[in-house]
């Protein structure tokens, strides 16, 4: 019915307008520490977004080895401080603390994910993962491989809000624009040269070329990518603030799915010929 269609269009238009009319101040992609501003109760104040640059998301200090000739007095101070900290933690009531929730792959999943393995069945093997020593297979269309150690592969990280993965990039390899809805990401380059970047919700692009020992962070939920920009293979390790960070690759969502070509052309302004070509390359339909 044309009238019902018009009502639906008006309803959607009103909904979209309502979203766009919301103050952007309620959305914060990140809070870069402002070392020149007074600290608040929660720590560092946030730097004004206009003063933020890609350098704030990159750390170059891990390429050089540290000084291991420490002063014995400083060593003793550190030992005493650590001992006091550990004692303070141990003095808390253990009854209210659950040390871990190792994933039980044989039990039904709950709304929050994996069930916890019975503590008596937990072994040290649950907390150790041996799968990152070998590189992944990069003979694919993106010339890249990700070897995850998430809760589905590494039971010990379940419930700890942390995980890790190995990233292998052959020459010309790329991890296309993607997002992790459930986690922020930190990447450290071990070998080669990687061009990496992300796009904020203000549509500001933060790009950097990373070398061995460089570190870059990617705030949660933002589109980001990695490209091997050197002449040899590249290797990096990435860690996430979740045991299951989630993943959606933009190109795959559009062109490896059954998203109708007509709708893609209307929503992206791409030509139908281009859309069908990309669907053919990535195995999509529609």
C-alpha positions as CSV (number, residue, x, y, z in Angstrom):
1,X,0.0,0.0,0.0
2,X,1.6,3.4,-1.0
3,X,0.2,5.1,2.1
4,X,1.8,2.5,4.4
5,X,5.0,2.9,2.5
6,X,4.9,6.6,3.0
7,X,4.2,6.2,6.7
8,X,7.1,3.9,7.0
9,X,9.4,6.3,5.2
10,X,8.3,9.2,7.4
11,X,8.8,7.2,10.5
12,X,12.3,6.2,9.4
13,X,13.1,9.7,8.4
14,X,12.0,11.0,11.8
15,X,14.0,8.3,13.6
16,X,17.2,9.2,11.6
17,X,16.6,12.9,12.1
18,X,16.3,12.3,15.9
19,X,19.6,10.4,15.9
20,X,21.3,13.1,13.9
21,X,19.9,15.8,16.2
22,X,21.5,14.3,19.3
23,X,24.4,16.3,20.6
24,X,27.7,14.8,19.5
25,X,29.0,15.7,23.0
26,X,27.4,12.5,24.3
27,X,29.7,10.4,22.1
28,X,33.3,10.0,23.0
29,X,35.6,7.7,20.9
30,X,38.5,8.1,23.2
31,X,40.0,10.1,26.0
32,X,43.7,10.9,25.3
33,X,45.5,11.9,28.4
34,X,46.2,15.7,28.7
35,X,49.4,15.9,30.7
36,X,49.1,19.7,30.9
37,X,45.7,19.8,32.6
38,X,44.9,19.1,36.3
39,X,44.1,15.5,37.1
40,X,40.6,14.6,38.1
41,X,39.3,11.9,40.5
42,X,39.4,9.3,37.7
43,X,42.9,10.3,36.6
44,X,44.1,12.3,33.6
45,X,41.8,14.8,32.0
46,X,40.9,14.3,28.3
47,X,42.8,16.3,25.7
48,X,40.7,18.5,23.5
49,X,39.9,16.4,20.3
50,X,41.2,19.1,18.0
51,X,44.6,18.8,19.7
52,X,44.7,15.0,19.4
53,X,47.0,13.6,16.7
54,X,48.0,10.1,15.6
55,X,51.2,10.4,17.7
56,X,48.9,10.1,20.8
57,X,48.0,6.6,19.7
58,X,51.5,5.4,18.8
59,X,54.4,4.4,21.2
60,X,57.9,4.0,19.8
61,X,59.7,3.0,23.0
62,X,59.8,-0.8,22.8
63,X,62.4,-1.1,20.1
64,X,65.4,-0.4,22.4
65,X,66.3,-2.7,25.3
66,X,66.1,-1.3,28.8
67,X,69.0,-0.9,31.3
68,X,69.3,-4.1,33.4
69,X,72.1,-2.8,35.7
70,X,69.7,-1.7,38.4
71,X,70.7,-0.1,41.7
72,X,70.4,-2.7,44.6
73,X,68.6,-0.1,46.8
74,X,66.0,0.5,44.1
75,X,65.6,-3.3,43.7
76,X,64.9,-3.6,47.5
77,X,62.4,-0.7,47.4
78,X,60.6,-2.4,44.5
79,X,60.5,-5.7,46.3
80,X,59.0,-4.2,49.4
81,X,56.4,-2.2,47.4
82,X,55.4,-5.3,45.5
83,X,55.3,-7.4,48.7
84,X,53.0,-4.9,50.4
85,X,50.7,-4.7,47.3
86,X,50.4,-8.5,47.2
87,X,49.8,-8.8,50.9
88,X,47.0,-6.2,50.6
89,X,45.4,-8.2,47.9
90,X,45.7,-11.5,49.8
91,X,44.2,-9.9,52.9
92,X,40.9,-9.4,51.1
93,X,38.2,-12.0,51.9
94,X,38.6,-14.9,49.4
95,X,34.9,-15.8,49.8
96,X,33.8,-12.8,47.7
97,X,36.4,-13.3,45.0
98,X,36.3,-15.7,42.0
99,X,39.9,-16.0,40.7
100,X,38.9,-17.2,37.2
101,X,36.3,-18.8,35.0
102,X,38.0,-21.2,32.7
103,X,35.7,-21.9,29.8
104,X,34.0,-25.3,29.9
105,X,33.7,-26.4,26.3
106,X,31.6,-29.4,27.2
107,X,28.9,-27.5,29.1
108,X,26.0,-25.5,27.6
109,X,26.7,-21.8,27.0
110,X,24.9,-19.2,29.0
111,X,23.7,-15.7,28.1
112,X,27.2,-14.4,29.1
113,X,29.1,-17.0,27.1
114,X,30.9,-20.1,28.2
115,X,30.1,-21.8,31.5
116,X,32.9,-22.1,34.1
117,X,34.8,-25.3,34.4
118,X,34.7,-26.9,37.9
119,X,37.8,-25.6,39.7
120,X,38.9,-29.2,40.6
121,X,39.1,-29.9,36.8
122,X,41.2,-26.8,36.0
123,X,44.9,-27.4,35.2
124,X,47.8,-25.2,34.2
125,X,47.2,-26.1,30.6
126,X,44.0,-24.1,30.7
127,X,46.1,-20.9,31.2
128,X,48.7,-21.6,28.6
129,X,48.3,-21.3,24.8
130,X,51.0,-22.7,22.4
131,X,49.4,-21.7,19.1
132,X,51.1,-18.4,18.3
133,X,54.6,-19.7,17.5
134,X,53.7,-20.7,13.9
135,X,52.6,-18.2,11.3
136,X,49.2,-18.4,9.7
137,X,48.4,-19.2,6.0
138,X,48.6,-16.0,4.0
139,X,47.8,-17.6,0.6
140,X,44.4,-15.9,0.3
141,X,42.9,-12.9,-1.3
142,X,44.0,-10.5,1.5
143,X,47.5,-12.1,1.8
144,X,47.1,-12.1,5.6
145,X,46.3,-14.4,8.5
146,X,45.0,-13.9,12.0
147,X,45.7,-16.6,14.6
148,X,43.4,-15.9,17.6
149,X,43.8,-16.9,21.2
150,X,40.3,-15.9,22.2
151,X,38.0,-17.7,24.7
152,X,37.0,-20.1,22.0
153,X,40.6,-21.3,21.6
154,X,42.1,-20.3,24.9
155,X,39.9,-21.3,27.9
156,X,41.9,-19.5,30.5
157,X,41.1,-16.0,29.2
158,X,37.3,-16.5,29.6
159,X,35.9,-13.8,31.8
160,X,39.2,-12.0,32.2
161,X,38.5,-9.2,29.6
162,X,41.7,-9.9,27.7
163,X,42.9,-11.9,24.7
164,X,45.6,-11.9,22.1
165,X,46.2,-12.9,18.4
166,X,49.0,-13.2,16.0
167,X,48.9,-11.2,12.8
168,X,50.8,-12.3,9.7
169,X,51.0,-10.1,6.6
170,X,52.7,-11.3,3.4
171,X,54.0,-8.8,0.9
172,X,51.0,-6.6,-0.1
173,X,48.9,-8.1,2.7
174,X,46.1,-6.2,4.2
175,X,43.6,-6.5,7.0
176,X,40.6,-4.6,5.5
177,X,38.6,-2.0,7.3
178,X,36.9,-3.7,10.2
179,X,35.7,-3.1,13.7
180,X,35.6,-4.9,17.0
181,X,32.3,-4.1,18.7
182,X,33.4,-5.5,22.0
183,X,36.9,-4.4,22.6
184,X,39.7,-1.9,22.2
185,X,42.9,-3.2,20.5
186,X,46.6,-2.7,21.0
187,X,49.1,-3.8,18.3
188,X,52.9,-4.2,18.6
189,X,55.0,-4.8,15.5
190,X,57.6,-7.6,15.8
191,X,58.8,-7.7,12.2
192,X,58.5,-5.6,9.1
193,X,56.6,-2.4,8.4
194,X,52.9,-1.9,8.8
195,X,50.7,1.1,7.8
196,X,47.9,1.2,10.3
197,X,45.1,3.6,11.1
198,X,41.5,4.2,12.3
199,X,38.6,6.6,11.6
200,X,36.9,8.4,14.5
201,X,33.1,9.0,14.6
202,X,34.1,12.6,13.6
203,X,35.5,11.1,10.4
204,X,39.0,12.1,11.4
205,X,41.6,9.6,10.1
206,X,44.6,8.7,12.2
207,X,47.4,7.1,10.2
208,X,50.9,6.0,11.1
209,X,53.6,3.8,9.6
210,X,54.8,1.4,12.3
211,X,58.2,-0.3,12.5
212,X,59.6,-3.1,14.7
213,X,58.9,-2.2,18.4
214,X,56.2,0.3,17.6
215,X,52.8,0.1,19.4
216,X,49.5,1.5,18.3
217,X,46.1,1.5,20.0
218,X,42.7,1.3,18.3
219,X,39.7,2.5,20.3
220,X,36.7,0.2,20.7
221,X,34.2,0.0,17.9
222,X,36.0,2.2,15.4
223,X,36.8,1.2,11.8
224,X,40.5,0.4,11.5
225,X,43.0,-1.5,9.2
226,X,46.5,-2.7,8.8
227,X,48.6,-2.9,5.6
228,X,52.0,-4.4,5.0
229,X,53.8,-1.4,3.6
230,X,57.3,-2.9,3.5
231,X,59.1,-5.1,1.1
232,X,59.1,-8.3,3.3
233,X,56.7,-10.2,5.5
234,X,55.3,-8.4,8.5
235,X,54.5,-9.9,11.9
236,X,52.5,-8.3,14.8
237,X,50.8,-9.3,17.9
238,X,47.5,-7.7,18.9
239,X,45.8,-7.8,22.3
240,X,42.2,-7.0,23.1
241,X,40.3,-5.7,26.1
242,X,37.9,-8.7,25.9
243,X,38.1,-12.4,25.7
244,X,35.8,-12.3,22.7
245,X,36.3,-8.9,20.9
246,X,34.0,-9.7,18.0
247,X,34.8,-8.8,14.4
248,X,33.0,-7.3,11.4
249,X,34.9,-6.7,8.2
250,X,33.2,-3.9,6.2
251,X,34.0,-5.4,2.7
252,X,32.8,-8.8,3.7
253,X,29.6,-7.4,5.3
254,X,28.8,-5.7,2.0
255,X,30.2,-8.0,-0.7
256,X,30.5,-11.4,0.9
257,X,26.9,-11.5,2.0
258,X,23.5,-11.7,0.3
259,X,23.0,-7.9,0.7
260,X,21.0,-7.0,-2.4
261,X,23.1,-5.1,-5.0
262,X,20.3,-2.6,-5.6
263,X,20.3,-1.6,-1.9
264,X,24.1,-1.4,-1.8
265,X,24.1,1.0,-4.7
266,X,21.5,3.1,-3.0
267,X,23.2,3.2,0.3
268,X,26.9,3.5,-0.8
269,X,26.5,5.3,-4.2
270,X,28.6,2.6,-5.8
271,X,27.8,1.6,-9.4
272,X,26.0,-1.8,-9.7
273,X,28.7,-3.1,-12.0
274,X,31.3,-2.4,-9.3
275,X,29.2,-4.0,-6.6
276,X,28.6,-7.2,-8.6
277,X,32.3,-7.4,-9.4
278,X,33.2,-7.2,-5.8
279,X,30.5,-9.8,-4.9
280,X,32.0,-12.1,-7.5
281,X,35.5,-11.7,-6.0
282,X,34.5,-12.2,-2.4
283,X,31.7,-14.8,-3.0
284,X,28.7,-12.8,-2.2
285,X,25.2,-13.0,-3.8
286,X,22.2,-10.8,-4.4
